[in-house]
Amino acid sequence: MSGRYGARRANGTEYALPATALITSWESRALCRHAGAGCFIPPLREEPEGERHARELAAKSVCAACPVRAECLEYALRVREPFGIWGGLNETERRALERSR
């Protein structure tokens, strides 16, 4: 089922949902939807410190103007998103925020 996610009815039977059905309302208004994921998610290869800093700065500049930044950050904290920039914070910053709460 490429591009689909499973769901389960109350009676236990499974059915497919189109991937677009899983996009929440805040996600549809996020500025990063139009910015490309390249700066928000780290590469699979090792990333030099200077490249990481530049990538994160670019992502955070998009987040700074985003109307759903707070919702995005709360989502990332709730699901413990392990990678990338979410709500203007990287994974290290999110862990620090969680510890301070």
C-alpha angles and dihedrals in degrees: 000000000000113000093010136101128209126243132183127227121222089259090057100253117134127229136174126256121199110247090242090063089068095060109107122218094256091052091055090057097045116120091218090070087076099034100068124247096254096097096038100054124051118240121257090242125071110282122215114236094247093052091047091051093049092046093049092046090054092049094046091052089058090047092050091065096037117118092212100046094122093050091048093051093047090051092051091049093047095052093034093236104208101200142041140011113311123170090354096303132102123223094269092050091048092052090050091049091050091051091051094052 
